[in-house]
Amino acid sequence: MGDMGILVTVLWRVIGRLLRRLGRGILLVPVAAMAPVLFGLRPWTVAAVLLAVVVALWRPVMAAMVLPVTMVVAGISGLVVAATAPGPSVNWVVSAIRAFKGSRVTLKGPLPGWTIDRRAGFPKSVKPVATPGPNSTQVAIKPSAAAQAAHVQVPPRFYGSPAAFVRGGQVPAAAPFPGKGAIQVQMKGGPGGAEVWMHRGAVIHPGGGAWPGGLLVPLALLLLTLGLWLLPRSAAALRAHTTGMFAYLRHRMLENRWGILLIPVALLGLTVFGVHPWTVAAILACVVTAVRWPLLAADLVPVVLIAFAIRGFEIAASWPSLPGLQQPGELYGVIVVTTRQLAMLAGAEASAFLVVAAWLVPRTIGAHARTALAPGRDLELEGRVQRLTETRDLAVDAADTELRRIERNLHDGAQARLIALGMNLRAVERMLPGRPEAALALVAEARETSLRALNDLRDLVRGICPPVLADRGLGHAVRALALDTPFPVDLDINLPGRLSAPVESACYFAVAEALANAVRHSGARRVHIRMQHADGMLRIQVGDDGAGGADPAHGTGLRGVEQRLAAFDGIMAVSSPPGGPTMIAMEVPCALSSPKTCSF
Amino acid sequence: MRVVVAEDLFLLRDGLTRLLAAHGFEIAASVDSAPGLLDALLEHRPDVAVVDVRLPPSFADDGLQAALAARQQVPGLPVLLLSQYVEQLYARELLADQSGAVGYLLKDRVFNDDQFVDAVRTVAAGGTVMDPDVVTKLLGRRFRDEPVTRLSAREREVLALMAEGRSNVAIAQRLFVTEKAVSKHTTSIFTKLGLAASEDDNRRVLAVLAYLNT
């Protein structure tokens, strides 16, 4: 027991150190590794694990953020798989012990867990014959006449269906067909059964025995609990990461007129119609359409969704209810249909698809038809007008606020000082004949006041239009800004010309705000500013190595920048997870005029 | 001493020429635009030019550009720039050629005519004069640095005054200490910042500004 204790302590320390070095994100890998366990070794499960490894190593912060969601998804998937898997339900404690011990399973009598693919054309004539043995099971399978005609192959492979963990059977490479098309399958070891995979798509699971579903359920519940517990923690980080992203997505979505939606919808088709050559081809076609002809793609989205709905209704209406015969799962969207009840649920899902389609029809096909039928009404123009109305209101508000600020500033600053100056001079007038030395002191005071008034005005003008910006343009103004910043600023500015004055001003104050945030809040030690103009688009990035946590939703600074840029169709995205680093990216479409030629 | 004045606002130009004339300067020319300034500088070759940064035709930094252009043709031509604003970026460009005889002051500094005339004379003599505002910003940038934080409060005061272009005598008067005390401070500053000490006032200012500007 003492040795065990030491071992556990050492393991705990090693894991703890690994976690500290690699961050919580590395946990994404074992969680993603659940996918092949649950769904078998398939291209997509392997891809998921690889993706998890890549994300965990290269983007640990992002990995830590998606970890809870992944845990919840894995937990729910585990529960779904466990609930829909064939095989008798076994006390999980017993099964856990068996699995741990290496499990010698004996099968008793005809197995209840046979499942037959509904589409395969292997009807009830298939009857499993199991010979129980201490360590092996012989199964004889007799295909129907139709299936005999087909080439039947029994490769020793894992081919997961819903119960991917039902595996471990060893199948002889060249399975014999002893008489009348019967197949003999020899299974050895493993807590689950083996499975026989045939060309025509028949998937036969000799379930039974102790299935690791017993282990799966507690594991899934544990993951679910952990995931739910971690979820609120990462929600804040996720929000910080995605603020601005929503505006960006909405902007892009409106620009694309919903056409881009065709790609995810087409991918969803894989879960509705299954992976076939034609579904893969359809996805490729959809991607091309979404990129090249967004309007057509937008029209196709509701059409495809309606096709999904029809398929769902078909499943719901036609699912057989055969007592004693378990269907293998038929995946429909997020539901694996195995029983008639689940088929009804799939029907409900189909209705949901139909509702989304109905919502989209007037926005896509309807709108396009209106445009086509009513000349002069351009959809793009309509969207643009709406956006312009929004941004104009914001711009007017911003201009008004700015004017008020200037008025208040003048009133409290320069104006007040000039009044004081006037009063001083009046006093001097009166004192001069009688008390010239006192008058002299007042004159000195008056000069001091005029200096202060000048200072006030200077600060005010700097806030309206900084001198270097007016003189030399954005690039130099940002360089001057960097000089006034009390820590090193790496500049990478490629701006061979001038922008229009309002865009220059908006961008200047955007960079100034981002820099001021870095100085005031983040505790950064280095800032970098990248600025370049290409393809009619000015792109600015301001990043720092500070503590992060900048959020446009809180505080008016970044929000104001966003609104000011919006007036020029510009957008801003903020990525500032707690712990940093912060990256603020801005894009403003604008033209670059040729550099001002100097007369000297 | 012959001086060229460039200022586009009539009232200010008039005031400047009067002030300079009252202090014994000879006004070689007073102009109101950048091209006029360049012509006047190349024609008259004055002992010093007092130039407003913002001038016609484009009302940007034309005055600065004209002054820099003139100094390219006449190296070391003494130029004192006046502006409503002082910008580190412009100060940097003025100091870039390391040859001195430049000044950069806020227009407000004209209010104190003695100091202003001193500044004009310093620049004319090949010295460097920087506005206290520029120096404050330069020092602000440097405050996180190791060597500058090692300076005592008094040494920082002396450093700031040196950067403005003042001689040991002027610094001593300003801080009400002896000239010897000031020179002790300057030696200490140069040691702490790792700069090569120099007896020559002008070279000393340039060294300090170059250090602060990096």
Interface residues (C-beta under 8 A of the other chain):
Chain A: R447 S450 L451 L454 N455 R458 V461 R462 P467 V468 A470 D471 R472 H476 R479 A480 L483 D484 T485 P486 F487 K596 C598 S599 F600
Chain B: A34 P35 L38 R54 P57 S58 A60 D61 Q65 A66 L68 A69 S83 Q84 Y85 E87 Q88 L89 Y90 R92 D108 F111 K137 G140 R141 F143 R144
